[in-house]
Amino acid sequence: MTDYQKMYTTLFNAVTDAVEKMEAQNYGDAKALLIAAQQRAEEIYITAQN
């Protein structure tokens, strides 16, 4: 069963952290955080399908 709450929490926390990085003008770090969170959410989804 897909754990949508875990996926949501992963993405929400990354967005929050990325916004903080952007406010500090650390755009590369913000991008990296978002990409990593996207990959983690995908991993959660794919793992749940097996």
Protein Blocks (a to p, Z undefined) as FASTA:
>chain_A
ZZfklmmmmmmmmmmmmmmmmmnopaklmmmmmmmmmmmmmmmmmmmmZZ
